[in-house]
Amino acid sequence: MLIRHAILVCIVMPLVLWVSIAGGGSHQMVIKPKEYPGALRNPLKGFRPDTGPRAFTHEYGALARCYLKWNELENSESDGLDRIIRVCNQRWKDVEKHNIKVIPRVYLDWDEKEGNEYWPADMQVHDYGSDQFKQRVRRLVQRLGECWDNDPRVAWVQLGIIGYWGEHHHPSPDEAMQKLLGDAFTAAFRNKKVTVRHPWEFTDYEFGIYWDSWAYIQQMDTHGEGIAKLNAERDRWKVCPIDGECAYNWGRYPQQPGDNPNDTLADPAHRTWLIETIRRLHGNDLGWVAGYNAADPLVHAGAEEVQKAFGYRFVIEQVRYDAAVVSGQAFHVNFSVRNSGSAPFYYNWPVEVSLLDPASREVVWEDTLESVDIRSWRPGDQWNSKTQRYNIEATTYDVDGSFVVPEDLPWGDYVLALAILDPAGMVPSVRFTIENYFVGGRHPIGFVGVGKTPSSTELAPVLFDDPSQDWTLHYGLAPSVDASAGN
C-alpha cells in the first residue's frame, strides 16, 4: 500500500489552480473536471427493459417494468399482504444487487382475446362498475401502498388496472373511476411517484405519464401534444416522470419510430425523431426500444446517443475546496453542477463529501451536504429543433458545504471525493458525468492535506476508472422488505 501511494503522488499532474482567499489566509483548490463523453447506466432513467434476466445484462437498463396480474397478487378477498410480498420477492429477486429499480403495473385484461383476463376468482370478469369492484380496487391499492411505498426496489408505480394491458382503453376510466383511483393512489403512495396512461385523464392529480406508443407518428397530435400541454400549463415534467414505450405492432409504426428497436436506433432519421421527442417532452425512460441488439455497432452507437438524451445528466463544471484542513476545524467545499439531460432526478437523494485513503481508496471520513435537493437540478426547457438546444438553457447550480473532520484523523494527504447516495443503504449510486471516477461510485476530485499543505495537487487522469464499465453499484433493502420470503 505504501508503494502504491508513492507512485500515485509521483504521477500527479499539477494542473490545478491555487486560490488565496483574501483576508482568510487559507488556500483553496479549484478543479475543473472534464465531462465524460459517453452514456452512463444511471439509476431511474434510460432504456427500460422488463424484469427478468435481460434487465441484469442490459448495458443501460437500471429500470425494469414489471407487469403483475391482479389474481397473481390477490385471488380472493381472504388473501393477505404476505401474498403480494411473496410474489414481488420472486419476481424482483436480486434487482438490488444490480442497482435496478422496478416500475410495477397491475392489470386485469391483457388484450381482446378470451382467456387473457386475470380477475380474482371471487370477482366478475369485465366488471369495472360494480360496488364490489370499487371496494376491492380501493382495498388493493391500499395494500399495494403498504407493500411498495417504502420498498427501495420500486422506482414509481404505473396506475394501470383499467383496460387492455392496464393502458386505460377498452374500457377507459370515466370521471368517477378517475376520481376513485386518483384518490386511492394518492393516499397509498406518499413517497413513490405514480404515472397514468393518458395526459388528459387524472389531471386533478399530480401524476406523471406513461405513453405506451411513444413517438408514434399517428399519436403526436394527441398524446404528444397532450403531454406538451400538461408540461406547459402545469410543469408536470418538473415533479413527475414522463416515460412509456415505443410500439412496433400497429398502424404506421414503420414510418415513425421505425420497423423495430434496431431500426429506430440505427437509422438517423428515426433516431433523431426519437431524441427530439425525448428532449421536447422531457422524456425520462422508454421500454420496448430497449430490446435492441447491442452487438450491432450502428445500433450500439445510436443507443448511446439516445441514452445521453434520456433523463438527467449531471455535469460538474468546477469544484472549489480548502486545500489544507485542520482537524476539528471547519473546511469548505463548493461545486457547480449543470443538468445537460432532458429531465430532473425525481427523488431527494443525499450528496456525500468524503476523504479517501490515496493508496487503498477506502473512505476514512464522510458526511452529507445539508440543504441540498438534487431534484432542483433541472435541465433546460422549450427544446429548439433548429438550434438543437433548449431556448431556456439549463441553470448552473452552486452547492456549498461546510464540514469538520474528526480531531483523531491522522495527519497526511487524502483524496476529496463526491458521490450521490441511494438512501437504501446510503451507498454511492448516481454517477456524475465527469471523467474523475473510481469503481464503487465515488468521484475523486483532488488532494486535501490534513494538518498540512497537500504534497500534490490534481489527480492524474490515468488513475481514473471508466464509469460506464462499473457494474459493482448496488443498494440495500429496507428492514421491512423480507427479500427471502417465498424464495
N, C-alpha and C positions, 0 to 999 in steps of 0.2 A: 504493500500500500504506500509506503514512503517513497518507493521508486517511482510509482505512477504519479504521485503528487509532484515530484521534481520534474518529470517530463512535462506535465501539464503546464507548469509555470514557465518552463523554457520556451514553449511554442506559442505562448500567448502573444497576440498582435496588439501593439499599443495604438489602437485606432480610436480610442475613447477621448471624449472631451472632458477636461477637468475645469470645474467652475468654482471660483472662490466667491462665497456668499458675503456680500458687503455687510459689515457690522457683525457677522456671525463668527468669523474666524475659522469656519469649517470649510471643507471641500466637498463638492458633490460630483458624482459621476453622471454623465449624460450618455446614454446608449441609444442608438437608433438601429433597431434590428431590421434585417432585410425581410421583406414579405415572402412567405413561402409561395411558390408559383403554382403548385399543384392543388388538387382537390383532397379533402380530408374526410375520413369516416367519423364524423362527429355525431354526438347523440341528438335525438329529437329533430332530425332534419334529413333530407336527401331521398335517395332511392329507397323504396319501401317494399321489400318482398313480403310474402305471407309467412306466418310462423311455420317452422319446420327446418329440416337440415339445410335448405338453400339459404336461409337467413344467416346461419352461422358462418357461411363461407363467402357471402356476398361482399365484394370489395368496398361497398359504401353502405351496406344495409345495417344501420343502427336502430331502425324502426322496423316493426313487423306487425302487419294487420292480422287479426285472428277472428274468423267467423265462429260464432257459438250458437248452436241450436237451442231454442228455449227449452225443449224437452230433454236436452242433454244436461242442462243446469237444474231443471226442475220438472219432473214428470207428473207430480201430483202435489196438492196443497200440503201434504204431510212432509214433503222433502224440506230439509233444513239447510242452513248455511254451509254445513260440512260438505254437502254435495257440490255446491258451487266451488268451494275451495279445493276440493279434490280434483275436479275436472280441470280447473285452471292450473293447478300444480302439475298435472300430467301434460297439458298442452303447452305450458310455458317452461318446461323443465330446462334448467341451466341457462336461461336467457341472461341472467345477471352475470354469469361468467364470461359472456361475450359482449357485455356492455350494450345489450339490446333492450329497448323498451317496446311494450306491446300496445297496440291500439285495438281493443276488443269491440266487436259488434254482434249483438244478439239479433237473430232473425227467426221468423216463423215459416216463411214460404220462400223456397229457393227460386222457382220460376213457374211458368204456366203449366208444366207437366204434372199430372196426377201422381201422387206418391212422394212428392218432394215437399210435403208440409210437415211441420215439426211442432204442432201444438201439444201441450201436456195431455196425458191420457184422460184427465177429468175435465177437459175443456172441449168446446165445439170447434172443429176446423172451419176456418174462414170467418169466424165470428169476431169482428172487430168492434161491435157496437153494444154488446150486452152489458148489463151491470156486473155480471161475473167477470167479463174481460177487463172492465175498468178497475175493479177491485184487485184482480190478480196482477195486472200490469203495474199498478201502484206498488203493490207488495214486492214484485220482482225488482223494480228499480230501486226501492229502498234497500233491498238485500244486496243488490249489486254495489250500491254505495258503501254498505258496511264492509264488503269484501275488497273493493277496489280503490276507494277514495284515498286510502293511506298505504296502498301497495306500491312500493317503488318500481315494480316491474311495469306498471301501467303508465303509458305516456299521457293519453287522454282517451275519451270514450266516444264512440260513434253512436248516436241515439238509436238508429236502426229500428228494429221490431216491426214496423208497419211496411207492408208491400213486398214485392219480389226483392230478394236479396237484402231486405231492410233498407231499400232505396226510396221509400215513400211514394211509390206509384204502384197501381194495381193492388190495393187502392192507395189513394193519397190521404194523409190525415186531414180531416176537416178542422175547422177552427176550434171546436170543442175538444178534439183529440190533441190538437197542438197545445192547448192550454193545460190539459191533463198531463201530458208528457213533459211539457216545458216546466211546469211546477214541480213535477216529481223529480226530474233530473237536476233541477236547480237545488232542490232540498237535499238530494242524495249526494251530490258532488260539490263539496265546498272547496276542495283542494285541486281536483282534476278538471281540466277543460272538457267541454262537451261540444261535439260538432254534429251538424244536421245536413241533410241531403240537398235541400233547395234553399237558395238565399232569400226567396220571397216568403218562406214559411218561418214560423217561430221568431219573427222579427222583434217581438217584445222581450226576447231573452238574449242574453249575451253569449250566444253560441257561435262557434266557428262553422266552417262549411267543408263537406267532402263532396266534390264534384266528380262523379264516377264516370264521366266521359270527358275528362279534362282535355282542352284544346281541340275538341271535336268540332269540325267546321260548321256543322248544322246547328250547334248549340251556342255558338259565340254570341249571337244576338239575344239569347235568352239567359242561359246560365252564366256565360261570361260577363255579360252586361249586368246581370243581377248581382254578381259578386262585386263588380266595379262600383255599382251604385251603393251597395252596403258599405263598402270601404270608404267611398267619398262622403257619404252622409253621416256615417256613424263610426268611422275609423276602426272598423271591426278587426282589420288585419293587425292593428297595434296591440290587441289584447287576446286574440284567439287565432289558432292555426287555420289557414286556408289550404286545403290539400285535396286529395282524391286519387283517381287513377285514370290512365288513358284507356280507351276502349278500342278493340280491334275485331269486333264481331257484329257490327250492324251499320246500315246506311252507307254514307260516303267516307268512311274512315280512311280508305287508301288515299284520298285527296289530302286530308289532314286529320290526324297526326302521322299517317303513314300506314304501310301494309302490316307492320309488326314492330316490336321494340327495336330490332336491329335496324330496320329501315328508318325509324324515327331518329335514331342517334347517328347513323352513318351518313344519311342524306342531308346535305347542308340546308336545303330548303325546309325540310321537316324539322330539323334540329333548331334552326333559327326561329321557326314558328313556335316551337315548344318553349324555348327560352324567353321569347317575347311575352308569352302568356304568364310565365312564372314571374318575370320582372314586373309586368304591369299589374297583376293581381296579387302580388306578394306571396307567391306560392311557397310552401314550406317543404312538402314531400309528395311523392307520387308512387303509386303502385302500378302493376301490370307492365309498364315500360321497364320496370326493374328486372324483368326476366330476360334481359339481353345477353348476348354471347360475348363475354369479356375477352375471350381468346382471339376475337377478330380485331386487328389493330385499329381499323377505322371506327368500329363500334366503340371500342375502349376509349379512343381519343374523344369521341363525341360524348360519351358518358361522363368523362372527366369535366368537360366544358359545362354540361348541364348540372353536375353536382356542385360546381362552384357557384352556380346561379341560385340553387335552392337555399331557402332559409337564411340563417345568419352566417357571417364570415368575419370574425373579429381580428382586425389587423392592429397590432401595437405599433404606433409610429415613433414613440420615444419613451424612454424611462429615465427618470432623474432620481438619484438617491444619495444619501450620505455615504461617502467612501470609507470613512472611519467611524466606528461605533464604540462607545464606551459602555461597558456592561452596567446595567442598572439605570442607564440614562436613555432619553428618547432619541430615536433616529427616524428619519423621514424618507418616505418612498412616494413618488408621483409617477403616473404613467398616462399616456394619451392613447385612446383606442377609438377605432372607427369601424363601423359595420358596413362592409362593401357588398353584403349579400342582398337578399330580397325581403327578408322577414326578421322580426326580432327573435330573441330567445324568450319562451313563454313562461318560464318559472324563475323564481328568485334564488339562484344558486350562489353560494359564497365564493369569494375570491380570496385565495390564500397567498400570503407572502412567507417565504421560508428561507432559511440558510442551510446550505448543503455542505457536507464534507467534500472538499475538492477531489479527494482520492477515491472515496467509495461512492460518492453521490448520495449518501444517506442523509436524511433530514436530521439536523441537530437542534433545530428550533423552527417553530411555525406559529402563525397567527392568521386571523382573517380580518379583512378590511371591514370596518363598520360603516353603516350608512351608504353602502354601495348596492345598487339594484341593477343587475345586468339586463333586466327587461327593458330598461330605458335606453340601452344602446341600440337604437333603431337605425335601419338603413334609410336611404333617400326615398322620395315619393314622386309620383307623376312621371312614369317612365316615358322617355322620348326615343322612339324607334329610329329617328333620323340621326340623332347625336349618339345613340347607344349609351345614354346616361339618364339619371333621374334629373328632372328640372329642379326639384328641391333636393339638393345634394345632402348626403349623409353628414351629420354633425360629428365632429371630433370631440370626444368626451374626455375630460381631465379627471383623473382619480387620484385622491390624496389619502395617505395614511401615515399615522404616527405610531411607533411601536417602542417597546422597551424589551431588550434581550435580557435573559437572566444574568444575575451577577456571577453565577458559577460557570458561565460559558467560557471555555478556555481561550486564552489569548491566541490569535492567529488569523489566517486568511480563510474566508468562506466564500461560497458562491451564492449570490442572491438569486432566488427563483420565484416565478409567478405561476399560479395554476387556478383553474376554476374547478371547484369540487362538486361532486354529486353528494347531496345531503345524505343519501343512503350509504352510510359507511364513511362519509367525509373523505373520499378518495378522489384524486385528480381524474377528470373526465372530459371536459370540453377543452379542445386544443385551440389556442390562438393560432392565427395564420402567419406565423413567423418561422424563420429557419432555426432560431435558438430553441432547441428541443432535446430533452433526454427521454429515453424509453421509460415509461411509467407515468407520463403525463405532465411533468413539470417543465417549465421553460427557464433555463439558466440565462441570466441577464449579464452579470458581471461580478467582479470580485468585491468583497467587503472585508475590511480589516477590523477585527475586534480587538480593541486595546492598542491599535497601531494603524499606520497607513498601509494599505494593501501592497504587497510586494509586486503585484502585477496589475494590469488594467483590464482590457477587454478579453473575453474568451475567444479562442481561435475557432473559426468555423469547422475545422477538421474534427473538433471534439463533438460536434452535434450529431444527433441521430435523425433519421428521416421520419417525420411524424406520420407519414402515410403508411409506413411499414410496421408500426407498433400495434400489435394485436394483444397486448397484455392488459389493456384497460378493462375494468370491471366495476361492479358496485356491490354493496351489501344488501341483505334482506332485513326488513324490519322484524323485530321480535314477534309481531302479531302475525307474520306470514310463516306458516308452517310448511316449508317447501318440501318436507319429506312425506307429507300426508298423501296417501294414495299412490306413492311411487314404489 
